[in-house]
């Protein structure tokens, strides 16, 4: 039995930081560089494992040195990587990340083997999906693979948490299967057609997603925090005050913490606050996977806030 099974991307991240982000056509000098394991699927699997969940990842990597690094990192954090399969003709995914002095980011990815994850490969991993409490997904792998994972997990009674990156409108039959959907402001706009710029517009987008099928939605309200709406209630998750270094990985920290808490039986408001604290801590270090906190670190932030 797994607490969380993740279906998603596994990458190597190349991150550079400078005072400003370059404008189109501009080249500027930075002051820091990091090469590390990443990809939203792998990040969220590692994030959940560091919080004490029993985790497995379903993903596709290349048969190359980057893929070997991804596997080693997953195993080091206790993630079951038995269904992270190798592709002999596509490279392991890569992401080129740029971060400015205020922690803002921009990312360009090359999917590589991530784009080769198929519905058949997901069906081969059915024993994992049928033995989990929470299926945690993103939209960075082919839609057919994502939809098949949802179908199999739901048929066995698992609940589904979706981090809809990249954001695009989902069929209502998929939305109806989601326990929680957690878009950032841009993803929420892509999914609903509603511009999200503050708390009120985030609430409107969250309500739209719930009205169209999702049981709950947590929508990022700009720099202020998140609105968590469910059928019959809502709560506001203000941003924790920390010294931000890099927001890369904060969304992954939120999603993995939310999934872990739900798997362990927490109610939505408590799970949301824990997830918000986890996301805040992830902004205090450079990089994505490297910044994901442990349960003790999250509980310490909650205790002093």
TAWO-V205624 format. One record per backbone hydrogen bond with DSSP energy under -0.5 kcal/mol. CO is the residue of the C=O (numbers start at 0). NH is the residue of the N-H. If there is no record, write none. Layout:
# TAWO-V205624
co:nh
CO:NH
CO:NH
This chain:
# TAWO-V205624
co:nh
1:132
2:133
3:55
4:135
5:57
6:137
8:40
8:41
9:92
10:37
11:94
12:14
12:35
13:96
14:33
15:98
16:30
16:31
18:100
22:25
31:16
33:14
35:12
36:288
37:10
38:42
39:43
40:44
41:45
42:46
43:47
44:48
45:49
46:50
47:50
47:52
48:51
49:294
52:54
53:2
53:3
54:79
55:5
56:58
56:82
57:7
58:84
60:86
61:63
63:67
64:68
65:69
66:70
67:71
68:72
69:73
70:74
71:75
72:76
73:76
73:78
74:77
78:80
79:56
80:83
82:58
82:84
84:60
86:62
90:112
92:11
93:109
94:13
94:96
95:107
96:15
97:105
98:17
99:102
102:246
103:99
105:97
107:95
109:93
110:113
111:114
112:115
113:116
113:141
115:117
117:121
118:122
119:123
120:124
121:124
122:125
124:127
124:128
125:129
127:130
128:131
130:1
132:158
133:4
133:135
134:136
134:160
135:6
136:162
141:144
141:145
142:146
143:147
144:148
145:149
146:150
147:151
148:152
149:153
150:154
151:155
152:155
152:157
153:156
158:134
159:178
159:179
160:136
161:163
161:181
162:138
162:164
163:165
164:138
170:173
170:174
171:175
173:176
174:177
176:159
177:214
179:161
180:217
182:219
183:187
184:188
185:189
186:190
187:191
188:192
194:196
197:201
198:202
199:203
200:204
201:205
202:206
203:207
204:208
205:209
206:210
207:211
208:213
209:212
214:230
215:180
216:218
216:228
218:226
219:221
220:223
223:238
224:220
225:227
225:236
226:218
226:228
227:234
228:216
229:231
229:232
232:229
234:227
235:237
236:225
239:241
241:243
246:249
248:252
249:253
250:254
251:255
252:256
253:257
254:258
255:259
256:260
257:261
258:262
259:263
260:265
261:264
266:270
267:271
268:272
269:273
270:274
271:275
272:276
273:277
274:278
275:279
276:280
277:281
278:282
279:282
280:283
281:284
282:244
282:245
287:290
287:291
288:291
293:297
294:298
295:299
296:300
297:301
298:302
299:303
300:304
301:304
